[in-house]
């Protein structure tokens, strides 16, 4: 059965480093898998925001 060079490389890499998939899953969980947003808390945070002036560097005008 034919296997491309990339498939052979990936299979060889997985054999050399069996923990690779687990490490990838940990990285994904760290960066992408987020907790659901609490809408009540978000509304409270939005209400507590101080409006920003149009030009933030000169606030004495």
C-alpha positions as CSV (number, residue, x, y, z in Angstrom):
1,X,0.0,0.0,0.0
2,X,1.4,3.4,-1.0
3,X,2.1,6.0,1.7
4,X,3.3,9.5,0.9
5,X,6.5,10.9,2.3
6,X,4.5,13.1,4.7
7,X,2.5,10.2,6.0
8,X,5.7,8.2,6.5
9,X,7.2,11.1,8.3
10,X,4.2,11.6,10.6
11,X,4.1,7.9,11.4
12,X,7.8,7.8,12.2
13,X,7.5,10.9,14.3
14,X,4.6,9.4,16.3
15,X,6.7,6.2,16.9
16,X,9.7,8.3,18.1
17,X,7.6,10.5,20.4
18,X,4.4,8.7,21.6
19,X,3.4,11.6,23.8
20,X,3.1,14.0,20.9
21,X,-0.7,13.8,20.6
22,X,-1.2,14.3,24.3
23,X,1.0,17.3,24.2
24,X,-0.9,18.7,21.3
25,X,-4.2,18.3,23.2
26,X,-2.8,20.1,26.2
27,X,-1.6,23.0,24.1
28,X,-5.0,23.2,22.4
29,X,-6.8,23.2,25.8
30,X,-4.5,25.9,27.1
31,X,-5.0,28.2,24.1
32,X,-8.4,27.5,22.6
33,X,-10.8,25.6,24.9
34,X,-12.3,28.3,27.1
35,X,-15.0,28.2,29.8
36,X,-18.5,29.4,28.9
37,X,-19.1,33.1,29.5
38,X,-21.3,34.0,32.4
39,X,-23.7,36.6,30.9
40,X,-24.7,38.2,34.2
41,X,-21.1,38.8,35.1
42,X,-20.3,40.2,31.7
43,X,-23.2,42.6,31.9
44,X,-21.9,43.7,35.3
45,X,-18.5,44.3,33.9
46,X,-19.8,46.2,30.9
47,X,-21.9,48.5,33.2
48,X,-18.8,49.2,35.4
49,X,-16.7,50.4,32.5
50,X,-15.7,54.0,32.4
51,X,-16.3,55.7,29.1
52,X,-13.1,56.7,27.3
53,X,-12.6,60.2,26.0
54,X,-12.2,60.6,22.3
55,X,-8.5,61.6,22.5
56,X,-7.0,59.8,25.5
57,X,-3.7,61.6,25.6
58,X,-5.1,65.1,26.3
59,X,-7.8,64.8,28.9
60,X,-7.7,68.4,30.2
61,X,-9.4,69.9,27.2
